[in-house]
């Protein structure tokens, strides 16, 4: 079969595509065109599904994308405050600015139900494999979008059919389902997708069977660990504190108990991740996956990627990262990377050279660090030349800490991952390097974590998968050496904690491996939430490199004054939150537990309550008001 590359962000002009809607309760009827004249060819199915690929991650035409998403975490630091991490400024929002959006669900429900009906009636083309494949893509994308809703809101309505233009029916179906049942529906959609999808996608850039299995593993692990670490709180069904308890006082888990439900999801994560990990080896070149203008082969570690083409679709990732990027790594992230000998930097025999210059700091470190973050510093070697001593600069890199906006080096640890040094790629709107969306390495990581959470040991295939990750990374594959040398008291990592209690050294190192492997891939906030690690974000100061011991000498006084970076009287490390004494987070981030879930917009309560919010069958997320532009009630007990 001749293979093509599709560019999944390009808009497809279809007269029957659903127009944008603000709510799943939008009362305007949808115009999908004449279905008797459409869906007669396989290409009709393909074109319809194409438009929904736009929901998948990407690097943007201007600033932002996967490389910057982790600024809303402890891994990266942007140029502005993250209102998620401190009380007061985060408010309820209008539906147009909220993740409470069901437009993709409505379009995919229409497609799935129509294609299933036409298949049963024998009204579709005879190329069954492709018909099934595009139907499988729709099941994948519906699951992907429901996973977005689950992560943001927890309990959400499960709507799988096209709703009639009937207010009573719409209101009835607006009832939020318990989050574990939403997660089960996500897994069911992905099981269906895995049956229908081809093992090898018909075109590069399209979803394949392993993509469905990996997303299933990700969603199952997310729900298992969320339910485990938030157990007994307002955020999980099955207890008297649950936000929906007034309407579900007799709720019982499908698996029989809260812990059995966790076990169910862990088992699902183990099986799905194992299927992917066994089928795909890791690429030898880690950094090359993120800065190459290439199409990945069918059996590659990269399972799903977004592709670009000059003059059609491009991004500006390298253009911004070349000058600072406005989304640098934090010192906490850098410190979590091991030495190549497998030891933490604080271990007596690690060989760590200190952080006076990040050039020295990065010597003999995990190559995923040195390939993802630029070293900085100025090293002068004085040597004798023709009878005279001369200075020879053997290394010089000066991060742009003095610039502003998205060109600023916010912490001094500028990103190298995702950066392509091809000059053409560094022009605005000209970058065409591929964006990996799903990688088999994540399956290895999911298996490790799910298996350990399930059995509390490293049996099964844990040893093989963990050694494979470390071998590809270029560090000592003996993870037991790392575990034995780990002192949790010296780890500056929120992932040391879950629910306010230290985890053991083995589980922490599994989390460390995940953090280092998935640096700047936009998954860190979800991890911190599901582990309930954000409880420990109190008076938390994101820090950058050590400016004031040595590296300040590279900068003119005007490039490092108090309007640009914190001064040495505050800390020798850059502290972005403390540049301005009037900053709302000057004393550090203090994460409110009410922020673990997003608020539902007030308009949804009015729509479903016929204009009276309190009459709606919906319930607001814990601590949030049923009013517009309202902050959370920070006295609300989420435990």
C-alpha positions as CSV (number, residue, x, y, z in Angstrom):
1,X,0.0,0.0,0.0
2,X,1.3,3.5,-0.9
3,X,1.7,5.5,2.3
4,X,1.1,9.2,2.8
5,X,1.6,11.7,5.6
6,X,-1.5,13.6,6.8
7,X,-1.3,17.0,8.5
8,X,-3.8,16.6,11.2
9,X,-4.2,20.2,12.1
10,X,-5.2,21.4,8.6
11,X,-8.9,22.4,8.6
12,X,-11.1,20.3,6.3
13,X,-13.9,22.2,4.7
14,X,-17.0,20.1,5.0
15,X,-20.5,21.4,4.8
16,X,-21.8,18.9,7.3
17,X,-19.2,19.5,10.0
18,X,-20.8,20.6,13.2
19,X,-20.5,24.3,14.0
20,X,-18.9,25.3,17.3
21,X,-21.2,25.2,20.4
22,X,-20.7,26.4,23.9
23,X,-22.5,23.6,25.7
24,X,-23.7,20.1,25.3
25,X,-27.1,21.7,26.2
26,X,-26.9,24.1,23.2
27,X,-30.5,24.1,22.0
28,X,-29.8,25.1,18.3
29,X,-30.3,21.9,16.2
30,X,-27.1,20.7,14.5
31,X,-26.9,20.8,10.7
32,X,-24.8,17.8,9.5
33,X,-26.0,18.0,5.9
34,X,-27.9,15.3,4.1
35,X,-26.7,12.0,5.4
36,X,-28.4,10.1,2.6
37,X,-25.9,11.9,0.2
38,X,-22.9,11.7,2.5
39,X,-21.0,8.8,4.0
40,X,-21.2,6.9,0.7
41,X,-17.4,6.6,0.3
42,X,-14.6,5.6,2.7
43,X,-13.1,9.0,2.1
44,X,-16.2,10.7,3.5
45,X,-15.6,8.9,6.8
46,X,-11.9,9.9,6.7
47,X,-12.6,13.6,6.1
48,X,-15.2,13.8,8.9
49,X,-12.8,12.3,11.4
50,X,-9.9,14.5,10.2
51,X,-11.5,17.6,11.7
52,X,-11.5,16.1,15.2
53,X,-7.7,15.5,15.1
54,X,-7.4,19.2,16.0
55,X,-8.1,18.3,19.7
56,X,-4.7,16.5,19.9
57,X,-1.7,18.3,21.4
58,X,0.6,20.3,19.1
59,X,3.3,23.0,19.1
60,X,1.6,26.3,18.1
61,X,2.1,28.6,15.1
62,X,3.0,31.3,17.6
63,X,4.4,30.7,21.1
64,X,3.4,27.7,23.2
65,X,2.6,24.0,22.8
66,X,3.8,20.8,24.3
67,X,7.2,22.3,25.1
68,X,5.7,24.9,27.4
69,X,2.6,23.1,28.9
70,X,4.6,22.2,32.0
71,X,4.9,25.8,33.1
72,X,1.8,24.9,35.0
73,X,3.8,22.5,37.3
74,X,7.0,22.4,39.3
75,X,9.0,21.4,36.2
76,X,9.0,24.6,34.3
77,X,8.6,28.3,35.0
78,X,6.9,30.8,32.7
79,X,6.8,34.6,32.7
80,X,3.6,35.0,34.6
81,X,2.1,33.7,37.8
82,X,0.1,30.4,37.7
83,X,-3.2,31.3,39.4
84,X,-3.9,27.5,39.9
85,X,-1.2,27.4,42.6
86,X,-2.4,30.1,45.0
87,X,-5.7,31.3,46.3
88,X,-7.8,34.3,45.3
89,X,-7.3,35.0,41.7
90,X,-8.7,31.9,40.1
91,X,-12.5,32.4,39.5
92,X,-15.5,30.7,38.0
93,X,-15.5,31.5,34.3
94,X,-17.9,31.7,31.4
95,X,-18.5,28.5,29.4
96,X,-16.5,29.8,26.4
97,X,-13.4,30.0,28.6
98,X,-14.0,26.7,30.4
99,X,-13.0,23.1,29.6
100,X,-16.7,22.3,30.2
101,X,-17.2,21.8,26.4
102,X,-18.9,19.0,24.7
103,X,-18.7,20.1,21.1
104,X,-16.3,17.3,20.1
105,X,-18.5,14.7,21.9
106,X,-21.6,15.8,20.0
107,X,-19.8,15.5,16.7
108,X,-18.3,12.1,17.5
109,X,-21.5,10.7,18.9
110,X,-23.2,11.7,15.7
111,X,-20.5,10.0,13.6
112,X,-20.3,6.8,15.7
113,X,-24.0,6.2,15.9
114,X,-24.6,6.9,12.2
115,X,-21.7,4.7,11.0
116,X,-22.7,1.9,13.3
117,X,-26.3,2.1,11.9
118,X,-25.2,2.3,8.3
119,X,-22.8,-0.7,8.9
120,X,-25.6,-2.8,10.3
121,X,-27.8,-1.8,7.3
122,X,-25.1,-2.6,4.8
123,X,-25.1,1.0,3.5
124,X,-21.3,1.6,3.7
125,X,-18.5,0.9,1.2
126,X,-17.2,-2.7,1.1
127,X,-13.7,-1.7,2.3
128,X,-14.5,-3.0,5.7
129,X,-11.0,-2.6,7.2
130,X,-10.9,1.1,6.4
131,X,-14.5,1.7,7.5
132,X,-13.7,0.0,10.8
133,X,-10.5,1.9,11.1
134,X,-12.1,5.4,10.8
135,X,-14.8,4.3,13.2
136,X,-12.1,3.2,15.6
137,X,-10.5,6.6,15.3
138,X,-13.8,8.2,16.4
139,X,-14.0,5.9,19.4
140,X,-10.4,6.9,20.3
141,X,-11.1,10.6,19.9
142,X,-14.3,10.4,22.0
143,X,-12.3,8.6,24.8
144,X,-9.5,11.2,24.5
145,X,-12.0,14.1,24.9
146,X,-13.8,12.4,27.8
147,X,-10.4,11.9,29.5
148,X,-9.9,15.7,29.2
149,X,-13.2,16.2,30.9
150,X,-12.4,13.6,33.6
151,X,-9.1,15.3,34.4
152,X,-10.6,18.7,34.7
153,X,-14.0,18.0,36.4
154,X,-14.0,14.5,37.8
155,X,-17.7,13.5,37.6
156,X,-19.2,14.4,34.2
157,X,-22.3,13.4,32.2
158,X,-21.9,10.4,30.0
159,X,-23.7,11.1,26.8
160,X,-23.2,8.6,24.0
161,X,-26.2,9.3,21.8
162,X,-27.5,12.3,19.8
163,X,-29.8,14.3,22.1
164,X,-33.2,15.6,20.7
165,X,-34.0,19.3,20.9
166,X,-36.1,18.7,24.0
167,X,-35.2,20.6,27.2
168,X,-36.6,18.0,29.5
169,X,-34.5,15.2,27.9
170,X,-31.4,17.4,27.8
171,X,-31.8,18.3,31.5
172,X,-32.3,14.6,32.4
173,X,-29.1,13.6,30.6
174,X,-27.0,16.4,32.2
175,X,-26.7,14.4,35.4
176,X,-23.0,13.9,36.3
177,X,-21.8,10.3,36.4
178,X,-19.3,9.2,39.1
179,X,-15.8,9.7,37.9
180,X,-14.9,6.0,38.1
181,X,-17.8,5.2,35.7
182,X,-16.6,7.9,33.4
183,X,-13.2,6.3,33.4
184,X,-14.8,2.9,32.7
185,X,-16.6,4.4,29.7
186,X,-13.2,5.8,28.5
187,X,-11.7,2.3,28.7
188,X,-14.7,0.8,27.0
189,X,-14.4,3.2,24.1
190,X,-10.6,2.5,23.8
191,X,-11.3,-1.3,23.9
192,X,-13.7,-0.8,21.0
193,X,-11.1,1.4,19.2
194,X,-8.4,-1.3,19.7
195,X,-10.6,-3.9,18.0
196,X,-11.4,-1.6,15.0
197,X,-8.1,0.1,14.4
198,X,-5.4,-1.2,12.2
199,X,-2.2,-2.3,13.7
200,X,-0.5,0.0,11.2
201,X,-2.3,3.2,10.5
202,X,-3.3,3.7,6.8
203,X,-1.3,7.0,6.8
204,X,1.5,8.5,8.9
205,X,0.1,10.8,11.5
206,X,-3.1,8.8,12.0
207,X,-4.2,6.8,15.1
208,X,-3.3,3.1,15.2
209,X,-4.1,0.2,17.6
210,X,-1.2,0.9,19.9
211,X,-2.3,4.5,20.3
212,X,-5.6,3.2,21.8
213,X,-3.8,0.8,24.1
214,X,-1.4,3.4,25.4
215,X,-4.2,6.0,26.0
216,X,-6.1,3.2,27.8
217,X,-3.1,2.5,30.0
218,X,-2.7,6.2,30.7
219,X,-6.3,6.8,31.6
220,X,-6.5,3.6,33.8
221,X,-3.4,4.6,35.8
222,X,-4.6,8.1,36.2
223,X,-7.9,6.9,37.7
224,X,-6.4,4.2,39.8
225,X,-3.9,6.6,41.5
226,X,-6.4,9.4,41.8
227,X,-8.9,7.1,43.6
228,X,-6.1,5.7,45.8
229,X,-4.6,9.0,47.0
230,X,-7.8,11.0,47.1
231,X,-9.8,8.2,48.9
232,X,-12.2,9.3,51.6
233,X,-12.3,12.9,50.3
234,X,-14.9,15.0,48.5
235,X,-13.2,14.1,45.2
236,X,-14.0,10.4,45.1
237,X,-17.3,8.5,45.2
238,X,-18.3,6.0,47.8
239,X,-18.0,8.0,51.0
240,X,-20.1,10.5,52.9
241,X,-17.9,13.5,51.9
242,X,-18.3,13.0,48.1
243,X,-19.7,16.1,46.4
244,X,-22.6,14.1,44.9
245,X,-23.5,12.1,48.0
246,X,-26.9,13.8,48.4
247,X,-28.1,12.1,45.2
248,X,-26.0,8.9,45.5
249,X,-26.1,8.0,49.2
250,X,-26.2,4.3,48.4
251,X,-23.5,4.3,45.7
252,X,-21.5,1.2,45.4
253,X,-18.5,0.6,43.1
254,X,-18.9,-1.7,40.1
255,X,-15.9,-3.7,41.4
256,X,-17.5,-4.1,44.9
257,X,-15.4,-1.6,47.0
258,X,-13.2,1.4,46.6
259,X,-10.0,-0.6,46.8
260,X,-11.3,-3.2,44.4
261,X,-12.1,-0.4,42.0
262,X,-8.5,0.8,42.2
263,X,-7.3,-2.7,41.6
264,X,-9.5,-3.0,38.5
265,X,-7.9,0.1,37.0
266,X,-4.4,-1.0,37.9
267,X,-4.9,-4.3,36.2
268,X,-6.2,-2.6,33.1
269,X,-3.2,-0.3,33.1
270,X,-0.8,-3.2,33.5
271,X,-2.3,-5.2,30.6
272,X,-2.6,-2.4,28.2
273,X,0.9,-1.0,28.8
274,X,2.5,-4.4,28.6
275,X,0.9,-5.0,25.2
276,X,2.5,-1.7,23.9
277,X,5.9,-2.1,25.6
278,X,6.3,-5.7,24.3
279,X,5.5,-4.6,20.7
280,X,7.8,-1.5,20.6
281,X,11.5,-1.0,21.5
282,X,12.9,2.4,22.4
283,X,14.7,4.5,19.9
284,X,18.4,4.8,20.4
285,X,18.4,8.6,19.9
286,X,16.2,10.2,22.6
287,X,16.8,13.8,21.6
288,X,16.3,13.1,17.9
289,X,12.7,12.3,18.4
290,X,12.0,15.9,19.3
291,X,14.0,18.0,16.9
292,X,13.9,16.2,13.6
293,X,11.9,16.9,10.5
294,X,11.0,13.3,9.9
295,X,8.2,10.8,9.6
296,X,8.4,8.0,12.1
297,X,8.1,4.4,10.9
298,X,5.2,2.2,11.8
299,X,7.0,0.3,14.5
300,X,8.8,3.3,16.0
301,X,8.8,4.3,19.6
302,X,6.7,7.3,18.5
303,X,3.2,5.8,18.1
304,X,1.4,9.0,17.2
305,X,2.9,12.3,16.0
306,X,1.7,15.5,14.5
307,X,3.4,16.4,11.2
308,X,3.9,19.7,9.5
309,X,4.6,21.0,6.0
310,X,6.2,24.2,4.8
311,X,3.5,26.5,3.4
312,X,0.7,24.4,4.8
313,X,1.1,24.0,8.6
314,X,4.1,24.9,10.8
315,X,5.0,26.0,14.3
316,X,7.5,28.4,15.9
317,X,8.9,26.2,18.7
318,X,12.6,26.6,17.8
319,X,12.3,30.3,17.1
320,X,11.2,30.9,20.7
321,X,13.5,28.4,22.3
322,X,16.5,29.9,20.5
323,X,16.1,33.1,22.5
324,X,15.0,31.9,25.9
325,X,11.5,30.6,25.3
326,X,9.7,32.0,28.4
327,X,9.4,28.4,29.8
328,X,12.6,27.3,31.4
329,X,13.2,24.3,33.5
330,X,13.3,24.7,37.3
331,X,16.1,23.9,39.6
332,X,13.9,21.2,41.3
333,X,13.6,19.4,37.9
334,X,17.3,19.7,37.1
335,X,18.2,18.3,40.6
336,X,16.0,15.2,40.1
337,X,18.2,13.9,37.3
338,X,20.8,11.3,38.3
339,X,24.4,11.1,37.6
340,X,25.4,8.7,34.8
341,X,26.6,6.3,37.5
342,X,23.0,6.0,38.7
343,X,23.5,8.0,41.9
344,X,21.5,11.1,43.1
345,X,23.6,14.3,43.1
346,X,23.8,14.4,46.9
347,X,25.2,10.8,47.2
348,X,28.8,10.9,48.6
349,X,30.3,9.1,45.6
350,X,28.2,10.6,42.9
351,X,30.9,12.8,41.3
352,X,28.6,15.8,41.3
353,X,30.6,19.0,40.6
354,X,28.2,21.6,42.2
355,X,26.2,24.3,40.6
356,X,28.4,27.4,40.5
357,X,28.2,27.0,36.7
358,X,25.5,24.9,35.1
359,X,28.3,23.7,32.8
360,X,29.9,21.9,35.7
361,X,26.5,21.0,37.2
362,X,25.7,19.0,34.0
363,X,28.9,17.0,33.9
364,X,28.3,13.3,34.0
365,X,24.6,13.8,34.4
366,X,21.7,11.8,32.8
367,X,21.9,12.6,29.0
368,X,18.2,13.3,29.1
369,X,19.1,16.3,31.1
370,X,22.0,17.5,29.0
371,X,20.0,16.9,25.8
372,X,16.9,18.7,27.2
373,X,18.4,21.7,29.0
374,X,21.3,24.0,27.9
375,X,24.3,24.3,30.2
376,X,25.5,27.8,30.9
377,X,28.6,29.5,32.2
378,X,31.9,31.0,31.1
379,X,35.1,29.0,31.6
380,X,38.4,30.6,30.9
381,X,41.5,28.5,30.5
382,X,44.7,30.4,31.0
383,X,47.6,28.9,29.0
384,X,51.1,29.8,27.8
385,X,51.3,30.7,24.2
386,X,54.7,31.9,22.7
387,X,56.0,32.8,26.1
388,X,52.9,34.8,27.1
389,X,49.9,33.8,29.2
390,X,46.6,34.2,27.3
391,X,43.0,33.5,28.2
392,X,41.3,30.9,26.1
393,X,37.5,30.6,26.4
394,X,36.7,26.9,26.3
395,X,33.0,27.2,27.0
396,X,30.6,30.2,27.0
397,X,26.8,30.3,27.0
398,X,24.9,33.2,28.5
399,X,21.1,32.6,29.0
400,X,18.9,35.5,28.2
401,X,17.7,36.2,31.7
402,X,17.5,40.0,30.8
403,X,15.0,39.7,28.0
404,X,11.3,40.0,28.4
405,X,8.1,38.1,27.5
406,X,8.5,34.8,25.6
407,X,12.1,35.5,24.8
408,X,13.1,35.5,28.5
409,X,15.2,32.8,30.2
410,X,12.9,32.7,33.2
411,X,15.2,30.5,35.3
412,X,18.4,30.4,33.3
413,X,17.8,26.7,32.5
414,X,16.8,27.1,28.9
415,X,15.1,24.2,27.1
416,X,17.1,22.3,24.5
417,X,14.6,19.6,24.0
418,X,12.3,20.4,21.0
419,X,14.9,22.8,19.7
420,X,16.2,22.3,16.2
421,X,19.4,24.3,15.3
422,X,18.6,24.4,11.6
423,X,18.4,28.1,10.8
424,X,15.3,27.7,8.6
425,X,13.6,25.9,11.5
426,X,14.4,28.9,13.8
427,X,12.4,31.3,11.8
428,X,8.9,32.3,13.0
429,X,6.1,30.1,11.5
430,X,8.7,28.0,9.6
431,X,9.3,25.1,11.9
432,X,8.2,21.7,10.6
433,X,9.8,19.3,13.1
434,X,7.4,16.6,14.1
435,X,5.6,16.7,17.5
436,X,5.5,13.3,19.2
437,X,2.1,12.8,21.0
438,X,2.3,9.2,22.2
439,X,5.5,7.3,22.8
440,X,6.1,3.7,23.8
441,X,8.4,4.8,26.6
442,X,5.3,6.0,28.5
443,X,4.0,2.4,28.3
444,X,7.2,1.2,30.0
445,X,6.7,3.9,32.7
446,X,3.0,3.1,33.2
447,X,3.7,-0.6,33.6
448,X,6.4,0.1,36.3
449,X,4.1,2.4,38.3
450,X,0.9,0.4,37.9
451,X,2.6,-2.9,38.8
452,X,4.3,-1.5,41.9
453,X,1.1,0.2,43.0
454,X,-0.7,-3.1,42.5
455,X,1.7,-5.6,44.0
456,X,4.2,-3.5,46.0
457,X,7.2,-5.2,44.4
458,X,9.1,-5.1,41.1
459,X,8.0,-8.4,39.7
460,X,6.6,-9.2,36.3
461,X,8.4,-7.3,33.6
462,X,9.5,-4.3,35.8
463,X,13.1,-5.2,35.7
464,X,13.4,-5.5,32.0
465,X,11.4,-2.3,31.3
466,X,13.2,-0.2,33.8
467,X,16.6,-1.3,32.6
468,X,15.6,-0.6,29.0
469,X,14.7,3.0,29.9
470,X,17.9,3.6,31.8
471,X,20.1,2.0,29.2
472,X,18.6,4.1,26.4
473,X,19.0,7.2,28.6
474,X,22.7,6.4,29.1
475,X,22.8,5.9,32.8
476,X,23.7,2.9,35.0
477,X,20.8,0.4,34.4
478,X,21.0,-0.9,38.0
479,X,18.1,0.9,39.5
480,X,18.6,-0.9,42.8
481,X,21.8,1.2,43.3
482,X,19.7,4.4,42.9
483,X,17.0,3.2,45.3
484,X,19.6,2.3,48.0
485,X,21.3,5.7,47.7
486,X,18.1,7.7,47.8
487,X,17.5,9.9,50.8
488,X,14.0,11.3,50.5
489,X,14.8,14.2,52.9
490,X,17.3,15.5,50.3
491,X,15.0,15.3,47.3
492,X,13.5,18.6,46.3
493,X,10.5,17.0,44.6
494,X,6.8,17.2,45.3
495,X,6.5,13.6,44.1
496,X,8.2,12.5,47.3
497,X,4.8,12.9,48.9
498,X,1.2,11.6,48.4
499,X,-1.6,12.8,50.7
500,X,1.0,14.5,52.9
501,X,2.9,11.2,53.6
502,X,6.3,10.2,52.1
503,X,6.2,7.4,49.7
504,X,8.9,4.7,49.8
505,X,12.2,5.1,47.9
506,X,11.2,2.6,45.2
507,X,7.9,4.3,44.3
508,X,9.6,7.7,44.4
509,X,12.3,6.5,42.0
510,X,9.6,5.2,39.6
511,X,8.1,8.7,39.7
512,X,11.6,10.2,39.2
513,X,12.1,8.1,36.1
514,X,8.8,9.3,34.8
515,X,9.7,12.9,35.5
516,X,13.0,12.7,33.7
517,X,11.8,10.7,30.7
518,X,8.8,12.9,30.0
519,X,10.5,16.3,30.6
520,X,8.6,19.1,28.8
521,X,5.9,16.8,27.4
522,X,3.0,18.3,29.2
523,X,2.1,15.5,31.6
524,X,3.5,16.7,34.9
525,X,0.5,18.6,36.3
526,X,-1.7,15.5,35.8
527,X,0.8,13.4,37.7
528,X,1.0,15.9,40.6
529,X,-2.8,15.9,40.8
530,X,-3.4,12.2,40.7
531,X,-0.7,11.6,43.3
532,X,-2.2,14.3,45.5
533,X,1.3,15.7,45.7
534,X,0.2,19.3,45.4
535,X,-0.9,19.2,49.1
536,X,2.8,19.8,49.8
537,X,3.0,23.0,47.7
538,X,3.2,25.4,50.5
539,X,5.4,28.6,50.5
540,X,6.8,26.9,47.4
541,X,9.4,28.9,45.5
542,X,10.3,27.8,42.0
543,X,14.0,28.4,41.5
544,X,16.4,28.8,38.7
545,X,20.2,28.4,38.3
546,X,22.8,29.7,40.7
547,X,23.4,33.2,39.5
548,X,25.1,34.9,42.3
549,X,28.1,32.6,43.1
550,X,29.8,32.9,39.7
551,X,27.6,33.3,36.7
552,X,26.6,36.9,37.5
553,X,30.0,37.9,36.1
554,X,28.8,37.1,32.6
555,X,26.2,39.9,32.8
556,X,26.4,43.7,32.8
557,X,25.0,45.3,35.9
558,X,22.0,46.5,33.8
559,X,21.3,42.9,32.7
560,X,20.9,41.6,36.3
561,X,19.5,44.5,38.3
562,X,16.6,44.1,40.7
563,X,13.9,44.8,38.0
564,X,15.1,41.7,36.1
565,X,16.2,39.1,38.6
566,X,16.2,38.5,42.3
567,X,19.3,39.8,44.0
568,X,21.8,37.9,46.1
569,X,20.3,39.1,49.4
570,X,17.2,37.0,48.6
571,X,19.0,33.8,47.3
572,X,21.9,32.9,45.2
573,X,19.4,31.1,43.0
574,X,17.0,33.0,40.7
575,X,13.5,33.2,42.2
576,X,11.0,34.4,39.6
577,X,8.2,34.9,42.0
578,X,10.2,37.4,44.1
579,X,11.3,39.8,41.4
580,X,8.4,42.1,42.3
581,X,7.7,42.7,46.0
582,X,4.1,43.3,45.1
583,X,3.7,39.9,43.5
584,X,0.6,38.0,44.7
585,X,2.8,34.9,45.2
586,X,5.9,36.7,46.5
587,X,5.9,34.4,49.6
588,X,5.6,31.3,47.4
589,X,2.8,29.2,45.9
590,X,0.3,27.7,48.3
591,X,-1.9,25.3,46.5
592,X,-5.6,25.3,47.6
593,X,-7.1,21.8,47.5
594,X,-10.3,23.3,46.0
595,X,-8.2,23.7,42.8
596,X,-7.7,20.0,42.3
597,X,-10.9,20.2,40.1
598,X,-12.1,23.0,37.9
599,X,-15.4,24.8,38.6
600,X,-18.4,24.3,36.3
601,X,-19.6,27.6,34.6
602,X,-22.7,29.2,36.1
603,X,-24.4,29.1,32.7
604,X,-24.7,25.3,32.9
605,X,-26.6,25.5,36.1
606,X,-29.0,28.1,34.6
607,X,-29.5,26.1,31.5
608,X,-30.3,22.9,33.4
609,X,-32.3,24.6,36.1
610,X,-34.5,26.6,33.7
611,X,-33.0,29.8,34.8
612,X,-32.6,28.9,38.5
613,X,-29.2,27.6,39.4
614,X,-30.2,25.8,42.6
615,X,-32.8,23.8,40.7
616,X,-30.2,22.3,38.4
617,X,-29.5,18.5,38.6
618,X,-25.8,19.5,38.3
619,X,-23.7,20.0,41.4
620,X,-20.7,22.3,41.6
621,X,-17.2,21.0,42.3
622,X,-16.1,21.2,46.0
623,X,-15.6,24.7,47.3
624,X,-16.7,26.5,44.1
625,X,-19.7,28.8,44.0
626,X,-22.7,28.6,41.7
627,X,-22.1,32.2,40.6
628,X,-20.2,34.1,37.9
629,X,-16.6,35.3,38.5
630,X,-16.5,33.8,42.0
631,X,-13.4,32.6,43.8
632,X,-13.5,29.3,45.7
633,X,-14.4,29.1,49.4
634,X,-11.0,28.3,50.8
635,X,-12.5,27.4,54.2
636,X,-14.3,24.5,52.5
637,X,-13.1,21.1,53.9
638,X,-12.0,18.9,51.0
639,X,-10.8,16.1,53.2
